[in-house]
Amino acid sequence: MKNTWTEWKGGSLWFTALMIVLCMEVMEAPGYAGSPTDSMKTTIDEVLRIVRKQELKQPQNAEERRHLLEKVVEARFDYTEMSRRALGAPWNQLTDQQKQEFVDLFRKLLTNSYADKIETYSGEGVQYLNERTEKDYAEVRTKVLSGKTEIPLDYRLINRSDDWRVYDVVVDGVSLVNNYRGQFTKILRASSYSDLVDQLRKKSDKLTAP
């Protein structure tokens, strides 16, 4: 079966923007505050603490640094919800074991894609624009500032046990979840779920390889 995987054309933009948000200084829109936004700020502050810790910048501590950063990001991102939405209707036909396998592979794909950006990117900061909430859902709109470039970056969150968790990221109007769902649907129509899992595994391993 020919590999039908294609790169999300906004993928590198999203990963770069995500890392700016998580690693650079935050500039607030005057007078604005809100629970979902505060949740994002909590994550950003913790990532900044890790990034700025001098001892973790040493080459021999690179693996520990990455592990700590991934742990912080994972605490804010709901990878199960992201996986469910990205896979779509076929999710309901999976066993619990298959669901966990899919979540693990999708999480690995995303984390391996953005890991190196933390070490290499520098930018001016992020401006929080506004926040919209509706029951257990919220969207936090931000603008990533990098030189003369401004990248619209919005977080979609869901309330889980009184904690706001990210389930989608939208860069300049392009949804990460929708984009992957389109790719997954094409693979499923052309082949099978087993082939999709195999492609996810190969893609993740390729990103992991030095």
Secondary structure as UniProt FT lines:
FT   TURN            9..10
FT   HELIX           11..23
FT   STRAND          26..28
FT   TURN            30..31
FT   HELIX           35..52
FT   HELIX           54..57
FT   HELIX           59..61
FT   HELIX           62..76
FT   HELIX           79..87
FT   HELIX           89..93
FT   HELIX           96..120
FT   STRAND          125..134
FT   TURN            135..136
FT   STRAND          137..146
FT   TURN            147..148
FT   STRAND          149..160
FT   TURN            161..162
FT   STRAND          163..171
FT   TURN            172..173
FT   STRAND          174..175
FT   HELIX           176..190
FT   HELIX           193..208
//
